[in-house]
């Protein structure tokens, strides 16, 4: 009976490890989506720079950049809440501080792009 319980616990531990890894892939997907929004915003701002009135392309590009910031912040929040609940057993997961640092860097860089868009 003891061996059977041990096998069940091993299966549960491995399932939790797979969930941690799947969640890290989801976080990476959200970061990619945010980076795509940054690219669309910058591309839109550059492509329609000569349009009249000049504030309209900047405003639309800013909307995409703000959406990217929202995506980065929400991805970081979701990643932290799940990592706090799960306990990896045989895999190494991302540390919450690394996720927070990456998200903060992306938010900072996107904010700087947004400011530069309006200054330039």
Order of alpha helices (4+ residues) and beta strands (2+ residues): alpha-alpha-alpha
